[in-house]
């Protein structure tokens, strides 16, 4: 089974409550998605290796710590995953970006691929897959399957809200992928939406219906 981290930090939980509220408009919703993603990025990158370097402060030379050359890539699942991307890049501006386009068939609820563009050197990188919602798990499983064809160093999946059904499906399909989320919700409804959830993340980010 995958290792799962569910964040209980007060700032994340506070922002998540506002994010869920149906009265929260698109502008504030986008800002909250970005802020939560940035806070989650701290924990998701905790295991990055450091190396000792010598620098010179205004006072003297000293030893300091810097990232040990690990290459990262952020891959949002279109379109909602892009709402998390800018915050991740603010934290790690040197990371490369890929995109995977998947949409959910309204009848079968299964993901359909329509776009796939990954960095040429993704086999040398640790990949973070981004999607605000982990519902049925189908899109996450398919996106990670696509990425694995390029043999990246590792893959982590970051979402804001996850359903138990999605966690189970993703964990069974890709037990080597760590899952990070801000909340594990109750269940999926008959339309495969997360309950209590927050509605359609893409529609609320971009103001569409």
Secondary structure as a PSIPRED ss2 file (coil, helix, strand):
# PSIPRED VFORMAT (PSIPRED V4.0)

   1 X C   1.000  0.000  0.000
   2 X C   1.000  0.000  0.000
   3 X C   1.000  0.000  0.000
   4 X E   0.000  0.000  1.000
   5 X E   0.000  0.000  1.000
   6 X E   0.000  0.000  1.000
   7 X C   1.000  0.000  0.000
   8 X C   1.000  0.000  0.000
   9 X C   1.000  0.000  0.000
  10 X H   0.000  1.000  0.000
  11 X H   0.000  1.000  0.000
  12 X H   0.000  1.000  0.000
  13 X H   0.000  1.000  0.000
  14 X H   0.000  1.000  0.000
  15 X H   0.000  1.000  0.000
  16 X H   0.000  1.000  0.000
  17 X H   0.000  1.000  0.000
  18 X H   0.000  1.000  0.000
  19 X H   0.000  1.000  0.000
  20 X H   0.000  1.000  0.000
  21 X C   1.000  0.000  0.000
  22 X C   1.000  0.000  0.000
  23 X C   1.000  0.000  0.000
  24 X C   1.000  0.000  0.000
  25 X C   1.000  0.000  0.000
  26 X H   0.000  1.000  0.000
  27 X H   0.000  1.000  0.000
  28 X H   0.000  1.000  0.000
  29 X H   0.000  1.000  0.000
  30 X H   0.000  1.000  0.000
  31 X H   0.000  1.000  0.000
  32 X H   0.000  1.000  0.000
  33 X H   0.000  1.000  0.000
  34 X H   0.000  1.000  0.000
  35 X H   0.000  1.000  0.000
  36 X H   0.000  1.000  0.000
  37 X H   0.000  1.000  0.000
  38 X H   0.000  1.000  0.000
  39 X H   0.000  1.000  0.000
  40 X H   0.000  1.000  0.000
  41 X H   0.000  1.000  0.000
  42 X H   0.000  1.000  0.000
  43 X H   0.000  1.000  0.000
  44 X H   0.000  1.000  0.000
  45 X C   1.000  0.000  0.000
  46 X C   1.000  0.000  0.000
  47 X C   1.000  0.000  0.000
  48 X C   1.000  0.000  0.000
  49 X C   1.000  0.000  0.000
  50 X E   0.000  0.000  1.000
  51 X E   0.000  0.000  1.000
  52 X E   0.000  0.000  1.000
  53 X E   0.000  0.000  1.000
  54 X E   0.000  0.000  1.000
  55 X E   0.000  0.000  1.000
  56 X E   0.000  0.000  1.000
  57 X C   1.000  0.000  0.000
  58 X C   1.000  0.000  0.000
  59 X C   1.000  0.000  0.000
  60 X C   1.000  0.000  0.000
  61 X E   0.000  0.000  1.000
  62 X E   0.000  0.000  1.000
  63 X E   0.000  0.000  1.000
  64 X E   0.000  0.000  1.000
  65 X E   0.000  0.000  1.000
  66 X E   0.000  0.000  1.000
  67 X E   0.000  0.000  1.000
  68 X C   1.000  0.000  0.000
  69 X C   1.000  0.000  0.000
  70 X C   1.000  0.000  0.000
  71 X C   1.000  0.000  0.000
  72 X E   0.000  0.000  1.000
  73 X E   0.000  0.000  1.000
  74 X E   0.000  0.000  1.000
  75 X E   0.000  0.000  1.000
  76 X E   0.000  0.000  1.000
  77 X E   0.000  0.000  1.000
  78 X E   0.000  0.000  1.000
  79 X C   1.000  0.000  0.000
  80 X C   1.000  0.000  0.000
  81 X C   1.000  0.000  0.000
  82 X H   0.000  1.000  0.000
  83 X H   0.000  1.000  0.000
  84 X H   0.000  1.000  0.000
  85 X H   0.000  1.000  0.000
  86 X H   0.000  1.000  0.000
  87 X H   0.000  1.000  0.000
  88 X H   0.000  1.000  0.000
  89 X H   0.000  1.000  0.000
  90 X H   0.000  1.000  0.000
  91 X H   0.000  1.000  0.000
  92 X C   1.000  0.000  0.000
  93 X C   1.000  0.000  0.000
  94 X C   1.000  0.000  0.000
  95 X C   1.000  0.000  0.000
  96 X E   0.000  0.000  1.000
  97 X E   0.000  0.000  1.000
  98 X E   0.000  0.000  1.000
  99 X E   0.000  0.000  1.000
 100 X E   0.000  0.000  1.000
 101 X E   0.000  0.000  1.000
 102 X E   0.000  0.000  1.000
 103 X E   0.000  0.000  1.000
 104 X E   0.000  0.000  1.000
 105 X C   1.000  0.000  0.000
 106 X C   1.000  0.000  0.000
 107 X C   1.000  0.000  0.000
 108 X C   1.000  0.000  0.000
 109 X C   1.000  0.000  0.000
 110 X C   1.000  0.000  0.000
 111 X E   0.000  0.000  1.000
 112 X E   0.000  0.000  1.000
 113 X E   0.000  0.000  1.000
 114 X E   0.000  0.000  1.000
 115 X E   0.000  0.000  1.000
 116 X E   0.000  0.000  1.000
 117 X E   0.000  0.000  1.000
 118 X C   1.000  0.000  0.000
 119 X C   1.000  0.000  0.000
 120 X C   1.000  0.000  0.000
 121 X C   1.000  0.000  0.000
 122 X H   0.000  1.000  0.000
 123 X H   0.000  1.000  0.000
 124 X H   0.000  1.000  0.000
 125 X C   1.000  0.000  0.000
 126 X E   0.000  0.000  1.000
 127 X E   0.000  0.000  1.000
 128 X E   0.000  0.000  1.000
 129 X E   0.000  0.000  1.000
 130 X E   0.000  0.000  1.000
 131 X C   1.000  0.000  0.000
 132 X C   1.000  0.000  0.000
 133 X E   0.000  0.000  1.000
 134 X E   0.000  0.000  1.000
 135 X C   1.000  0.000  0.000
 136 X C   1.000  0.000  0.000
 137 X C   1.000  0.000  0.000
 138 X H   0.000  1.000  0.000
 139 X H   0.000  1.000  0.000
 140 X H   0.000  1.000  0.000
 141 X H   0.000  1.000  0.000
 142 X H   0.000  1.000  0.000
 143 X H   0.000  1.000  0.000
 144 X H   0.000  1.000  0.000
 145 X H   0.000  1.000  0.000
 146 X H   0.000  1.000  0.000
 147 X H   0.000  1.000  0.000
 148 X H   0.000  1.000  0.000
 149 X C   1.000  0.000  0.000
 150 X C   1.000  0.000  0.000
 151 X C   1.000  0.000  0.000
 152 X C   1.000  0.000  0.000
 153 X C   1.000  0.000  0.000
 154 X E   0.000  0.000  1.000
 155 X E   0.000  0.000  1.000
 156 X E   0.000  0.000  1.000
 157 X E   0.000  0.000  1.000
 158 X E   0.000  0.000  1.000
 159 X C   1.000  0.000  0.000
 160 X C   1.000  0.000  0.000
 161 X E   0.000  0.000  1.000
 162 X E   0.000  0.000  1.000
 163 X C   1.000  0.000  0.000
 164 X H   0.000  1.000  0.000
 165 X H   0.000  1.000  0.000
 166 X H   0.000  1.000  0.000
 167 X H   0.000  1.000  0.000
 168 X H   0.000  1.000  0.000
 169 X H   0.000  1.000  0.000
 170 X H   0.000  1.000  0.000
 171 X H   0.000  1.000  0.000
 172 X H   0.000  1.000  0.000
 173 X H   0.000  1.000  0.000
 174 X C   1.000  0.000  0.000
 175 X C   1.000  0.000  0.000
 176 X C   1.000  0.000  0.000
 177 X C   1.000  0.000  0.000
 178 X E   0.000  0.000  1.000
 179 X E   0.000  0.000  1.000
 180 X E   0.000  0.000  1.000
 181 X E   0.000  0.000  1.000
 182 X C   1.000  0.000  0.000
 183 X E   0.000  0.000  1.000
 184 X E   0.000  0.000  1.000
 185 X C   1.000  0.000  0.000
 186 X C   1.000  0.000  0.000
 187 X E   0.000  0.000  1.000
 188 X E   0.000  0.000  1.000
 189 X C   1.000  0.000  0.000
 190 X C   1.000  0.000  0.000
 191 X C   1.000  0.000  0.000
 192 X C   1.000  0.000  0.000
 193 X C   1.000  0.000  0.000
 194 X E   0.000  0.000  1.000
 195 X E   0.000  0.000  1.000
 196 X C   1.000  0.000  0.000
 197 X C   1.000  0.000  0.000
 198 X C   1.000  0.000  0.000
 199 X C   1.000  0.000  0.000
 200 X C   1.000  0.000  0.000
 201 X H   0.000  1.000  0.000
 202 X H   0.000  1.000  0.000
 203 X H   0.000  1.000  0.000
 204 X H   0.000  1.000  0.000
 205 X H   0.000  1.000  0.000
 206 X H   0.000  1.000  0.000
 207 X C   1.000  0.000  0.000
 208 X C   1.000  0.000  0.000
 209 X C   1.000  0.000  0.000
